């Protein structure tokens, strides 16, 4: 998705502006939601909470998102809690989880 050209000085400055990037991200998110016919939710409508997770003898606190009665946690946070290593393979474009 193209938001501007870095070769254009005015547009390159916009791409450094937090407000512009926030507005652009919201517009993209709204478009994706409209395409898939799901309701768009503003940030203030999404519950963000800290939860403690325990696995074996390790306890960690993570920021999660509670949305429509589902909890979402970052894959990296969860796999590292389980003692796994997470990396990204630029060639295959896969997230790799290893022991």
Order of alpha helices (4+ residues) and beta strands (2+ residues): alpha-alpha-beta-beta-beta-alpha-beta-beta
